Amino acid sequence: MRSAHGIVTANDHIDSEYDARVLDRLTDLDTRAQIVCAHLSAALPRFRRYGLRLADALARARAGEPDYVATDTSSYHTVWFQLHEDLLVTLGIPRF
């Protein structure tokens, strides 16, 4: 999704500069997410897979596969959501 002239619309990936900015922001996020995943992995090794999967999704998106940002079942968004769900279950926090 993206906002064009105040209207939210699906990203058609025609604007490569916009997509590049999104990928730059996602790369910055991933740098921080990898640190968190490393800390989580030190306590519970199963969390290592999330860092690997996030990195793979980002690499694929940067290589020209935009579906790996939020559309594909292995997208960054999907893996992030799965990490979030795993953390909630691990911590015993109910999802309302």
PEMODA-V430106 format. One record per residue. N is the residue number from 0. RES is the residue in one letter. NEAR is the number of other C-alpha atoms within 8 Angstrom. Layout:
# PEMODA-V430106
n res near
N RES NEAR
N RES NEAR
This chain:
# PEMODA-V430106
n res near
0 M 6
1 R 7
2 S 8
3 A 7
4 H 4
5 G 5
6 I 6
7 V 8
8 T 8
9 A 6
10 N 7
11 D 5
12 H 7
13 I 5
14 D 7
15 S 7
16 E 6
17 Y 7
18 D 9
19 A 8
20 R 8
21 V 8
22 L 11
23 D 8
24 R 8
25 L 9
26 T 9
27 D 8
28 L 8
29 D 11
30 T 8
31 R 8
32 A 9
33 Q 9
34 I 8
35 V 8
36 C 12
37 A 11
38 H 8
39 L 11
40 S 11
41 A 7
42 A 6
43 L 7
44 P 8
45 R 6
46 F 12
47 R 11
48 R 7
49 Y 11
50 G 12
51 L 8
52 R 11
53 L 13
54 A 9
55 D 8
56 A 13
57 L 15
58 A 8
59 R 11
60 A 13
61 R 9
62 A 6
63 G 6
64 E 8
65 P 10
66 D 9
67 Y 14
68 V 12
69 A 10
70 T 8
71 D 9
72 T 5
73 S 9
74 S 14
75 Y 13
76 H 9
77 T 11
78 V 12
79 W 10
80 F 8
81 Q 8
82 L 10
83 H 8
84 E 8
85 D 8
86 L 8
87 L 11
88 V 9
89 T 7
90 L 6
91 G 6
92 I 7
93 P 6
94 R 4
95 F 2
